[in-house]
Amino acid sequence: MTDLRSAEVPGPRADDHVRGPQDAPVVLFYGDFACPKCAVAYHRLKPARVRLTFRHFALKAKHPRA
């Protein structure tokens, strides 16, 4: 029988940018520094009580300077 469950969510790595309280829920945020939609998402998450973990995910197809 095939296992169709999702993989474990990876935890923060040493090279991630992490902000927020140690005991808060972790939000793993993949974003592009040049993406306006990523900026809006970041600013909406900023006031939430979460441990925001940012990983750079360059969208080269949309942003040539990414």
PDB file of N, CA, C, O and CB in Angstrom:
ATOM      1  N   MET A   1       0.851  -1.183   0.000  1.00  0.00           N
ATOM      2  CA  MET A   1       0.000   0.000   0.000  1.00  0.00           C
ATOM      3  C   MET A   1       0.894   1.243   0.000  1.00  0.00           C
ATOM      4  O   MET A   1       1.928   1.257   0.667  1.00  0.00           O
ATOM      5  CB  MET A   1      -0.966   0.000   1.232  1.00  0.00           C
ATOM      6  N   THR A   2       0.513   2.265  -0.727  1.00  0.00           N
ATOM      7  CA  THR A   2       1.280   3.499  -0.844  1.00  0.00           C
ATOM      8  C   THR A   2       0.998   4.425   0.329  1.00  0.00           C
ATOM      9  O   THR A   2      -0.155   4.613   0.717  1.00  0.00           O
ATOM     10  CB  THR A   2       0.963   4.205  -2.162  1.00  0.00           C
ATOM     11  N   ASP A   3       2.045   4.997   0.886  1.00  0.00           N
ATOM     12  CA  ASP A   3       1.918   5.952   1.987  1.00  0.00           C
ATOM     13  C   ASP A   3       1.709   7.344   1.398  1.00  0.00           C
ATOM     14  O   ASP A   3       2.621   7.881   0.770  1.00  0.00           O
ATOM     15  CB  ASP A   3       3.180   5.920   2.916  1.00  0.00           C
ATOM     16  N   LEU A   4       0.543   7.935   1.582  1.00  0.00           N
ATOM     17  CA  LEU A   4       0.208   9.236   0.998  1.00  0.00           C
ATOM     18  C   LEU A   4       0.246  10.380   2.002  1.00  0.00           C
ATOM     19  O   LEU A   4      -0.248  11.473   1.721  1.00  0.00           O
ATOM     20  CB  LEU A   4      -1.153   9.173   0.375  1.00  0.00           C
ATOM     21  N   ARG A   5       0.826  10.135   3.166  1.00  0.00           N
ATOM     22  CA  ARG A   5       0.913  11.211   4.156  1.00  0.00           C
ATOM     23  C   ARG A   5       1.957  12.234   3.744  1.00  0.00           C
ATOM     24  O   ARG A   5       2.866  11.924   2.974  1.00  0.00           O
ATOM     25  CB  ARG A   5       1.246  10.645   5.545  1.00  0.00           C
ATOM     26  N   SER A   6       1.829  13.434   4.247  1.00  0.00           N
ATOM     27  CA  SER A   6       2.792  14.496   3.958  1.00  0.00           C
ATOM     28  C   SER A   6       4.087  14.255   4.717  1.00  0.00           C
ATOM     29  O   SER A   6       4.113  13.584   5.748  1.00  0.00           O
ATOM     30  CB  SER A   6       2.209  15.874   4.319  1.00  0.00           C
ATOM     31  N   ALA A   7       5.147  14.815   4.184  1.00  0.00           N
ATOM     32  CA  ALA A   7       6.442  14.743   4.860  1.00  0.00           C
ATOM     33  C   ALA A   7       6.425  15.630   6.094  1.00  0.00           C
ATOM     34  O   ALA A   7       5.611  16.548   6.197  1.00  0.00           O
ATOM     35  CB  ALA A   7       7.588  15.162   3.907  1.00  0.00           C
ATOM     36  N   GLU A   8       7.318  15.355   7.022  1.00  0.00           N
ATOM     37  CA  GLU A   8       7.463  16.202   8.209  1.00  0.00           C
ATOM     38  C   GLU A   8       7.848  17.617   7.783  1.00  0.00           C
ATOM     39  O   GLU A   8       8.595  17.800   6.822  1.00  0.00           O
ATOM     40  CB  GLU A   8       8.526  15.616   9.184  1.00  0.00           C
ATOM     41  N   VAL A   9       7.344  18.600   8.489  1.00  0.00           N
ATOM     42  CA  VAL A   9       7.714  19.987   8.220  1.00  0.00           C
ATOM     43  C   VAL A   9       9.121  20.205   8.761  1.00  0.00           C
ATOM     44  O   VAL A   9       9.381  19.919   9.930  1.00  0.00           O
ATOM     45  CB  VAL A   9       6.692  20.995   8.864  1.00  0.00           C
ATOM     46  N   PRO A  10      10.038  20.708   7.928  1.00  0.00           N
ATOM     47  CA  PRO A  10      11.410  20.894   8.411  1.00  0.00           C
ATOM     48  C   PRO A  10      11.476  22.010   9.446  1.00  0.00           C
ATOM     49  O   PRO A  10      10.770  23.012   9.342  1.00  0.00           O
ATOM     50  CB  PRO A  10      12.354  21.206   7.241  1.00  0.00           C
ATOM     51  N   GLY A  11      12.312  21.828  10.420  1.00  0.00           N
ATOM     52  CA  GLY A  11      12.487  22.840  11.451  1.00  0.00           C
ATOM     53  C   GLY A  11      13.481  23.908  11.015  1.00  0.00           C
ATOM     54  O   GLY A  11      14.075  23.799   9.943  1.00  0.00           O
ATOM     55  N   PRO A  12      13.666  24.931  11.831  1.00  0.00           N
ATOM     56  CA  PRO A  12      14.628  25.994  11.510  1.00  0.00           C
ATOM     57  C   PRO A  12      16.047  25.444  11.376  1.00  0.00           C
ATOM     58  O   PRO A  12      16.456  24.552  12.120  1.00  0.00           O
ATOM     59  CB  PRO A  12      14.594  27.086  12.588  1.00  0.00           C
ATOM     60  N   ARG A  13      16.788  25.994  10.412  1.00  0.00           N
ATOM     61  CA  ARG A  13      18.191  25.631  10.186  1.00  0.00           C
ATOM     62  C   ARG A  13      19.072  26.785  10.655  1.00  0.00           C
ATOM     63  O   ARG A  13      18.591  27.889  10.912  1.00  0.00           O
ATOM     64  CB  ARG A  13      18.458  25.300   8.676  1.00  0.00           C
ATOM     65  N   ALA A  14      20.353  26.514  10.760  1.00  0.00           N
ATOM     66  CA  ALA A  14      21.314  27.531  11.218  1.00  0.00           C
ATOM     67  C   ALA A  14      21.385  28.723  10.263  1.00  0.00           C
ATOM     68  O   ALA A  14      21.688  29.834  10.700  1.00  0.00           O
ATOM     69  CB  ALA A  14      22.705  26.912  11.369  1.00  0.00           C
ATOM     70  N   ASP A  15      21.114  28.520   8.970  1.00  0.00           N
ATOM     71  CA  ASP A  15      21.217  29.617   8.001  1.00  0.00           C
ATOM     72  C   ASP A  15      19.889  30.332   7.755  1.00  0.00           C
ATOM     73  O   ASP A  15      19.820  31.191   6.876  1.00  0.00           O
ATOM     74  CB  ASP A  15      21.747  29.090   6.693  1.00  0.00           C
ATOM     75  N   ASP A  16      18.833  30.003   8.503  1.00  0.00           N
ATOM     76  CA  ASP A  16      17.544  30.696   8.376  1.00  0.00           C
ATOM     77  C   ASP A  16      17.575  32.017   9.135  1.00  0.00           C
ATOM     78  O   ASP A  16      18.358  32.198  10.068  1.00  0.00           O
ATOM     79  CB  ASP A  16      16.390  29.807   8.899  1.00  0.00           C
ATOM     80  N   HIS A  17      16.719  32.924   8.721  1.00  0.00           N
ATOM     81  CA  HIS A  17      16.509  34.179   9.442  1.00  0.00           C
ATOM     82  C   HIS A  17      15.286  33.961  10.333  1.00  0.00           C
ATOM     83  O   HIS A  17      14.174  33.794   9.830  1.00  0.00           O
ATOM     84  CB  HIS A  17      16.308  35.414   8.449  1.00  0.00           C
ATOM     85  N   VAL A  18      15.485  33.961  11.643  1.00  0.00           N
ATOM     86  CA  VAL A  18      14.418  33.611  12.574  1.00  0.00           C
ATOM     87  C   VAL A  18      14.126  34.789  13.493  1.00  0.00           C
ATOM     88  O   VAL A  18      15.041  35.395  14.051  1.00  0.00           O
ATOM     89  CB  VAL A  18      14.796  32.363  13.399  1.00  0.00           C
ATOM     90  N   ARG A  19      12.846  35.109  13.646  1.00  0.00           N
ATOM     91  CA  ARG A  19      12.409  36.170  14.542  1.00  0.00           C
ATOM     92  C   ARG A  19      11.204  35.683  15.333  1.00  0.00           C
ATOM     93  O   ARG A  19      10.391  34.917  14.815  1.00  0.00           O
ATOM     94  CB  ARG A  19      12.069  37.463  13.755  1.00  0.00           C
ATOM     95  N   GLY A  20      11.081  36.112  16.560  1.00  0.00           N
ATOM     96  CA  GLY A  20       9.910  35.787  17.363  1.00  0.00           C
ATOM     97  C   GLY A  20      10.262  34.983  18.592  1.00  0.00           C
ATOM     98  O   GLY A  20      11.379  34.483  18.720  1.00  0.00           O
ATOM     99  N   PRO A  21       9.293  34.858  19.508  1.00  0.00           N
ATOM    100  CA  PRO A  21       9.522  34.147  20.767  1.00  0.00           C
ATOM    101  C   PRO A  21       9.833  32.668  20.554  1.00  0.00           C
ATOM    102  O   PRO A  21       9.311  32.039  19.634  1.00  0.00           O
ATOM    103  CB  PRO A  21       8.311  34.286  21.667  1.00  0.00           C
ATOM    104  N   GLN A  22      10.686  32.123  21.413  1.00  0.00           N
ATOM    105  CA  GLN A  22      11.084  30.715  21.329  1.00  0.00           C
ATOM    106  C   GLN A  22       9.889  29.770  21.466  1.00  0.00           C
ATOM    107  O   GLN A  22       9.864  28.711  20.838  1.00  0.00           O
ATOM    108  CB  GLN A  22      12.115  30.400  22.408  1.00  0.00           C
ATOM    109  N   ASP A  23       8.900  30.145  22.280  1.00  0.00           N
ATOM    110  CA  ASP A  23       7.778  29.246  22.558  1.00  0.00           C
ATOM    111  C   ASP A  23       6.593  29.442  21.621  1.00  0.00           C
ATOM    112  O   ASP A  23       5.567  28.786  21.796  1.00  0.00           O
ATOM    113  CB  ASP A  23       7.323  29.435  23.971  1.00  0.00           C
ATOM    114  N   ALA A  24       6.704  30.315  20.643  1.00  0.00           N
ATOM    115  CA  ALA A  24       5.602  30.577  19.708  1.00  0.00           C
ATOM    116  C   ALA A  24       5.576  29.529  18.595  1.00  0.00           C
ATOM    117  O   ALA A  24       6.593  28.894  18.317  1.00  0.00           O
ATOM    118  CB  ALA A  24       5.729  31.992  19.102  1.00  0.00           C
ATOM    119  N   PRO A  25       4.415  29.349  17.958  1.00  0.00           N
ATOM    120  CA  PRO A  25       4.349  28.423  16.822  1.00  0.00           C
ATOM    121  C   PRO A  25       5.277  28.884  15.699  1.00  0.00           C
ATOM    122  O   PRO A  25       5.417  30.081  15.450  1.00  0.00           O
ATOM    123  CB  PRO A  25       2.898  28.305  16.301  1.00  0.00           C
ATOM    124  N   VAL A  26       5.902  27.931  15.032  1.00  0.00           N
ATOM    125  CA  VAL A  26       6.852  28.240  13.958  1.00  0.00           C
ATOM    126  C   VAL A  26       6.106  28.376  12.630  1.00  0.00           C
ATOM    127  O   VAL A  26       5.299  27.518  12.271  1.00  0.00           O
ATOM    128  CB  VAL A  26       7.949  27.140  13.856  1.00  0.00           C
ATOM    129  N   VAL A  27       6.384  29.462  11.908  1.00  0.00           N
ATOM    130  CA  VAL A  27       5.892  29.648  10.544  1.00  0.00           C
ATOM    131  C   VAL A  27       7.115  29.637   9.645  1.00  0.00           C
ATOM    132  O   VAL A  27       7.999  30.483   9.780  1.00  0.00           O
ATOM    133  CB  VAL A  27       5.060  30.990  10.385  1.00  0.00           C
ATOM    134  N   LEU A  28       7.167  28.677   8.725  1.00  0.00           N
ATOM    135  CA  LEU A  28       8.268  28.572   7.780  1.00  0.00           C
ATOM    136  C   LEU A  28       7.859  29.321   6.524  1.00  0.00           C
ATOM    137  O   LEU A  28       6.959  28.895   5.800  1.00  0.00           O
ATOM    138  CB  LEU A  28       8.624  27.076   7.467  1.00  0.00           C
ATOM    139  N   PHE A  29       8.528  30.445   6.268  1.00  0.00           N
ATOM    140  CA  PHE A  29       8.147  31.371   5.199  1.00  0.00           C
ATOM    141  C   PHE A  29       9.201  31.315   4.098  1.00  0.00           C
ATOM    142  O   PHE A  29      10.352  31.699   4.309  1.00  0.00           O
ATOM    143  CB  PHE A  29       7.989  32.829   5.744  1.00  0.00           C
ATOM    144  N   TYR A  30       8.799  30.831   2.920  1.00  0.00           N
ATOM    145  CA  TYR A  30       9.667  30.852   1.749  1.00  0.00           C
ATOM    146  C   TYR A  30       9.292  32.086   0.956  1.00  0.00           C
ATOM    147  O   TYR A  30       8.134  32.238   0.566  1.00  0.00           O
ATOM    148  CB  TYR A  30       9.531  29.538   0.883  1.00  0.00           C
ATOM    149  N   GLY A  31      10.249  32.976   0.707  1.00  0.00           N
ATOM    150  CA  GLY A  31       9.927  34.214   0.010  1.00  0.00           C
ATOM    151  C   GLY A  31      11.083  34.734  -0.817  1.00  0.00           C
ATOM    152  O   GLY A  31      12.223  34.284  -0.704  1.00  0.00           O
ATOM    153  N   ASP A  32      10.742  35.699  -1.653  1.00  0.00           N
ATOM    154  CA  ASP A  32      11.701  36.352  -2.541  1.00  0.00           C
ATOM    155  C   ASP A  32      11.802  37.804  -2.087  1.00  0.00           C
ATOM    156  O   ASP A  32      10.784  38.478  -1.931  1.00  0.00           O
ATOM    157  CB  ASP A  32      11.267  36.243  -4.063  1.00  0.00           C
ATOM    158  N   PHE A  33      13.013  38.285  -1.878  1.00  0.00           N
ATOM    159  CA  PHE A  33      13.214  39.659  -1.405  1.00  0.00           C
ATOM    160  C   PHE A  33      12.669  40.696  -2.379  1.00  0.00           C
ATOM    161  O   PHE A  33      12.337  41.804  -1.956  1.00  0.00           O
ATOM    162  CB  PHE A  33      14.689  39.915  -1.166  1.00  0.00           C
ATOM    163  N   ALA A  34      12.566  40.377  -3.672  1.00  0.00           N
ATOM    164  CA  ALA A  34      12.109  41.334  -4.682  1.00  0.00           C
ATOM    165  C   ALA A  34      10.627  41.195  -5.002  1.00  0.00           C
ATOM    166  O   ALA A  34      10.129  41.917  -5.866  1.00  0.00           O
ATOM    167  CB  ALA A  34      12.912  41.166  -5.947  1.00  0.00           C
ATOM    168  N   CYS A  35       9.904  40.297  -4.341  1.00  0.00           N
ATOM    169  CA  CYS A  35       8.504  40.025  -4.650  1.00  0.00           C
ATOM    170  C   CYS A  35       7.578  40.894  -3.796  1.00  0.00           C
ATOM    171  O   CYS A  35       7.617  40.803  -2.569  1.00  0.00           O
ATOM    172  CB  CYS A  35       8.189  38.536  -4.431  1.00  0.00           C
ATOM    173  N   PRO A  36       6.749  41.732  -4.416  1.00  0.00           N
ATOM    174  CA  PRO A  36       5.838  42.569  -3.630  1.00  0.00           C
ATOM    175  C   PRO A  36       4.804  41.761  -2.849  1.00  0.00           C
ATOM    176  O   PRO A  36       4.408  42.173  -1.758  1.00  0.00           O
ATOM    177  CB  PRO A  36       5.129  43.540  -4.539  1.00  0.00           C
ATOM    178  N   LYS A  37       4.360  40.629  -3.375  1.00  0.00           N
ATOM    179  CA  LYS A  37       3.381  39.802  -2.659  1.00  0.00           C
ATOM    180  C   LYS A  37       4.012  39.165  -1.424  1.00  0.00           C
ATOM    181  O   LYS A  37       3.354  39.013  -0.394  1.00  0.00           O
ATOM    182  CB  LYS A  37       2.813  38.710  -3.587  1.00  0.00           C
ATOM    183  N   CYS A  38       5.277  38.795  -1.526  1.00  0.00           N
ATOM    184  CA  CYS A  38       5.989  38.249  -0.364  1.00  0.00           C
ATOM    185  C   CYS A  38       6.136  39.324   0.716  1.00  0.00           C
ATOM    186  O   CYS A  38       6.038  39.030   1.907  1.00  0.00           O
ATOM    187  CB  CYS A  38       7.385  37.707  -0.781  1.00  0.00           C
ATOM    188  N   ALA A  39       6.369  40.562   0.295  1.00  0.00           N
ATOM    189  CA  ALA A  39       6.489  41.673   1.246  1.00  0.00           C
ATOM    190  C   ALA A  39       5.178  41.896   1.991  1.00  0.00           C
ATOM    191  O   ALA A  39       5.184  42.126   3.200  1.00  0.00           O
ATOM    192  CB  ALA A  39       6.908  42.962   0.520  1.00  0.00           C
ATOM    193  N   VAL A  40       4.059  41.831   1.281  1.00  0.00           N
ATOM    194  CA  VAL A  40       2.747  41.993   1.913  1.00  0.00           C
ATOM    195  C   VAL A  40       2.506  40.871   2.913  1.00  0.00           C
ATOM    196  O   VAL A  40       2.043  41.116   4.027  1.00  0.00           O
ATOM    197  CB  VAL A  40       1.624  42.017   0.852  1.00  0.00           C
ATOM    198  N   ALA A  41       2.821  39.633   2.516  1.00  0.00           N
ATOM    199  CA  ALA A  41       2.641  38.489   3.414  1.00  0.00           C
ATOM    200  C   ALA A  41       3.489  38.650   4.672  1.00  0.00           C
ATOM    201  O   ALA A  41       3.024  38.378   5.779  1.00  0.00           O
ATOM    202  CB  ALA A  41       3.002  37.177   2.695  1.00  0.00           C
ATOM    203  N   TYR A  42       4.733  39.092   4.502  1.00  0.00           N
ATOM    204  CA  TYR A  42       5.618  39.294   5.654  1.00  0.00           C
ATOM    205  C   TYR A  42       5.033  40.337   6.610  1.00  0.00           C
ATOM    206  O   TYR A  42       5.018  40.121   7.822  1.00  0.00           O
ATOM    207  CB  TYR A  42       7.023  39.731   5.185  1.00  0.00           C
ATOM    208  N   HIS A  43       4.557  41.454   6.080  1.00  0.00           N
ATOM    209  CA  HIS A  43       4.022  42.510   6.941  1.00  0.00           C
ATOM    210  C   HIS A  43       2.725  42.092   7.622  1.00  0.00           C
ATOM    211  O   HIS A  43       2.406  42.606   8.694  1.00  0.00           O
ATOM    212  CB  HIS A  43       3.791  43.775   6.131  1.00  0.00           C
ATOM    213  N   ARG A  44       1.980  41.184   7.034  1.00  0.00           N
ATOM    214  CA  ARG A  44       0.772  40.665   7.688  1.00  0.00           C
ATOM    215  C   ARG A  44       1.127  39.690   8.804  1.00  0.00           C
ATOM    216  O   ARG A  44       0.412  39.602   9.803  1.00  0.00           O
ATOM    217  CB  ARG A  44      -0.140  39.975   6.663  1.00  0.00           C
ATOM    218  N   LEU A  45       2.229  38.959   8.640  1.00  0.00           N
ATOM    219  CA  LEU A  45       2.656  38.009   9.667  1.00  0.00           C
ATOM    220  C   LEU A  45       3.426  38.671  10.805  1.00  0.00           C
ATOM    221  O   LEU A  45       3.453  38.154  11.922  1.00  0.00           O
ATOM    222  CB  LEU A  45       3.508  36.933   9.044  1.00  0.00           C
ATOM    223  N   LYS A  46       4.049  39.806  10.528  1.00  0.00           N
ATOM    224  CA  LYS A  46       4.937  40.460  11.493  1.00  0.00           C
ATOM    225  C   LYS A  46       4.302  40.693  12.868  1.00  0.00           C
ATOM    226  O   LYS A  46       4.952  40.407  13.874  1.00  0.00           O
ATOM    227  CB  LYS A  46       5.392  41.775  10.935  1.00  0.00           C
ATOM    228  N   PRO A  47       3.058  41.201  12.966  1.00  0.00           N
ATOM    229  CA  PRO A  47       2.498  41.439  14.301  1.00  0.00           C
ATOM    230  C   PRO A  47       1.981  40.178  15.004  1.00  0.00           C
ATOM    231  O   PRO A  47       1.673  40.224  16.195  1.00  0.00           O
ATOM    232  CB  PRO A  47       1.381  42.430  14.196  1.00  0.00           C
ATOM    233  N   ALA A  48       1.882  39.067  14.293  1.00  0.00           N
ATOM    234  CA  ALA A  48       1.369  37.834  14.898  1.00  0.00           C
ATOM    235  C   ALA A  48       2.385  37.267  15.882  1.00  0.00           C
ATOM    236  O   ALA A  48       3.592  37.451  15.722  1.00  0.00           O
ATOM    237  CB  ALA A  48       1.035  36.787  13.810  1.00  0.00           C
ATOM    238  N   ARG A  49       1.881  36.574  16.905  1.00  0.00           N
ATOM    239  CA  ARG A  49       2.779  35.943  17.880  1.00  0.00           C
ATOM    240  C   ARG A  49       3.210  34.589  17.336  1.00  0.00           C
ATOM    241  O   ARG A  49       2.698  33.545  17.740  1.00  0.00           O
ATOM    242  CB  ARG A  49       2.086  35.787  19.278  1.00  0.00           C
ATOM    243  N   VAL A  50       4.165  34.630  16.409  1.00  0.00           N
ATOM    244  CA  VAL A  50       4.723  33.420  15.800  1.00  0.00           C
ATOM    245  C   VAL A  50       6.236  33.533  15.759  1.00  0.00           C
ATOM    246  O   VAL A  50       6.788  34.626  15.885  1.00  0.00           O
ATOM    247  CB  VAL A  50       4.152  33.194  14.372  1.00  0.00           C
ATOM    248  N   ARG A  51       6.893  32.422  15.587  1.00  0.00           N
ATOM    249  CA  ARG A  51       8.345  32.387  15.373  1.00  0.00           C
ATOM    250  C   ARG A  51       8.523  32.278  13.861  1.00  0.00           C
ATOM    251  O   ARG A  51       8.455  31.188  13.292  1.00  0.00           O
ATOM    252  CB  ARG A  51       9.057  31.168  16.158  1.00  0.00           C
ATOM    253  N   LEU A  52       8.748  33.411  13.228  1.00  0.00           N
ATOM    254  CA  LEU A  52       8.817  33.495  11.781  1.00  0.00           C
ATOM    255  C   LEU A  52      10.206  33.083  11.296  1.00  0.00           C
ATOM    256  O   LEU A  52      11.207  33.706  11.653  1.00  0.00           O
ATOM    257  CB  LEU A  52       8.477  34.918  11.307  1.00  0.00           C
ATOM    258  N   THR A  53      10.258  32.040  10.488  1.00  0.00           N
ATOM    259  CA  THR A  53      11.501  31.511   9.932  1.00  0.00           C
ATOM    260  C   THR A  53      11.487  31.773   8.439  1.00  0.00           C
ATOM    261  O   THR A  53      10.683  31.188   7.714  1.00  0.00           O
ATOM    262  CB  THR A  53      11.669  29.984  10.238  1.00  0.00           C
ATOM    263  N   PHE A  54      12.374  32.650   7.968  1.00  0.00           N
ATOM    264  CA  PHE A  54      12.398  33.054   6.560  1.00  0.00           C
ATOM    265  C   PHE A  54      13.484  32.286   5.816  1.00  0.00           C
ATOM    266  O   PHE A  54      14.625  32.191   6.267  1.00  0.00           O
ATOM    267  CB  PHE A  54      12.630  34.580   6.428  1.00  0.00           C
ATOM    268  N   ARG A  55      13.096  31.737   4.659  1.00  0.00           N
ATOM    269  CA  ARG A  55      14.051  31.101   3.746  1.00  0.00           C
ATOM    270  C   ARG A  55      13.908  31.759   2.388  1.00  0.00           C
ATOM    271  O   ARG A  55      12.809  31.890   1.849  1.00  0.00           O
ATOM    272  CB  ARG A  55      13.816  29.553   3.648  1.00  0.00           C
ATOM    273  N   HIS A  56      15.044  32.168   1.851  1.00  0.00           N
ATOM    274  CA  HIS A  56      15.032  32.829   0.551  1.00  0.00           C
ATOM    275  C   HIS A  56      14.695  31.817  -0.548  1.00  0.00           C
ATOM    276  O   HIS A  56      15.334  30.771  -0.663  1.00  0.00           O
ATOM    277  CB  HIS A  56      16.396  33.505   0.269  1.00  0.00           C
ATOM    278  N   PHE A  57      13.690  32.146  -1.344  1.00  0.00           N
ATOM    279  CA  PHE A  57      13.254  31.316  -2.461  1.00  0.00           C
ATOM    280  C   PHE A  57      13.109  32.234  -3.668  1.00  0.00           C
ATOM    281  O   PHE A  57      12.029  32.759  -3.940  1.00  0.00           O
ATOM    282  CB  PHE A  57      11.903  30.562  -2.139  1.00  0.00           C
ATOM    283  N   ALA A  58      14.207  32.418  -4.385  1.00  0.00           N
ATOM    284  CA  ALA A  58      14.244  33.379  -5.507  1.00  0.00           C
ATOM    285  C   ALA A  58      13.311  32.931  -6.627  1.00  0.00           C
ATOM    286  O   ALA A  58      13.347  31.783  -7.070  1.00  0.00           O
ATOM    287  CB  ALA A  58      15.689  33.532  -6.051  1.00  0.00           C
ATOM    288  N   LEU A  59      12.478  33.863  -7.073  1.00  0.00           N
ATOM    289  CA  LEU A  59      11.546  33.609  -8.178  1.00  0.00           C
ATOM    290  C   LEU A  59      12.131  34.220  -9.442  1.00  0.00           C
ATOM    291  O   LEU A  59      11.692  35.275  -9.900  1.00  0.00           O
ATOM    292  CB  LEU A  59      10.120  34.198  -7.876  1.00  0.00           C
ATOM    293  N   LYS A  60      13.122  33.544  -9.995  1.00  0.00           N
ATOM    294  CA  LYS A  60      13.854  34.096 -11.148  1.00  0.00           C
ATOM    295  C   LYS A  60      12.975  34.284 -12.370  1.00  0.00           C
ATOM    296  O   LYS A  60      13.247  35.169 -13.181  1.00  0.00           O
ATOM    297  CB  LYS A  60      15.011  33.196 -11.504  1.00  0.00           C
ATOM    298  N   ALA A  61      11.935  33.487 -12.531  1.00  0.00           N
ATOM    299  CA  ALA A  61      11.038  33.625 -13.684  1.00  0.00           C
ATOM    300  C   ALA A  61      10.239  34.929 -13.611  1.00  0.00           C
ATOM    301  O   ALA A  61       9.866  35.483 -14.645  1.00  0.00           O
ATOM    302  CB  ALA A  61      10.080  32.423 -13.762  1.00  0.00           C
ATOM    303  N   LYS A  62       9.976  35.418 -12.406  1.00  0.00           N
ATOM    304  CA  LYS A  62       9.178  36.627 -12.226  1.00  0.00           C
ATOM    305  C   LYS A  62      10.024  37.874 -11.972  1.00  0.00           C
ATOM    306  O   LYS A  62       9.623  38.985 -12.317  1.00  0.00           O
ATOM    307  CB  LYS A  62       8.219  36.433 -11.086  1.00  0.00           C
ATOM    308  N   HIS A  63      11.182  37.683 -11.374  1.00  0.00           N
ATOM    309  CA  HIS A  63      12.051  38.800 -11.001  1.00  0.00           C
ATOM    310  C   HIS A  63      13.459  38.527 -11.509  1.00  0.00           C
ATOM    311  O   HIS A  63      14.199  37.778 -10.873  1.00  0.00           O
ATOM    312  CB  HIS A  63      12.055  39.019  -9.458  1.00  0.00           C
ATOM    313  N   PRO A  64      13.847  39.106 -12.624  1.00  0.00           N
ATOM    314  CA  PRO A  64      15.163  38.812 -13.219  1.00  0.00           C
ATOM    315  C   PRO A  64      16.349  39.117 -12.309  1.00  0.00           C
ATOM    316  O   PRO A  64      17.427  38.558 -12.504  1.00  0.00           O
ATOM    317  CB  PRO A  64      15.320  39.589 -14.485  1.00  0.00           C
ATOM    318  N   ARG A  65      16.174  39.991 -11.320  1.00  0.00           N
ATOM    319  CA  ARG A  65      17.273  40.329 -10.426  1.00  0.00           C
ATOM    320  C   ARG A  65      17.301  39.476  -9.176  1.00  0.00           C
ATOM    321  O   ARG A  65      18.116  39.707  -8.283  1.00  0.00           O
ATOM    322  CB  ARG A  65      17.191  41.769 -10.043  1.00  0.00           C
ATOM    323  N   ALA A  66      16.409  38.482  -9.104  1.00  0.00           N
ATOM    324  CA  ALA A  66      16.319  37.604  -7.930  1.00  0.00           C
ATOM    325  C   ALA A  66      17.544  36.710  -7.815  1.00  0.00           C
ATOM    326  O   ALA A  66      17.638  35.907  -6.886  1.00  0.00           O
ATOM    327  CB  ALA A  66      15.051  36.745  -7.998  1.00  0.00           C
TER     328      ALA A  66
END
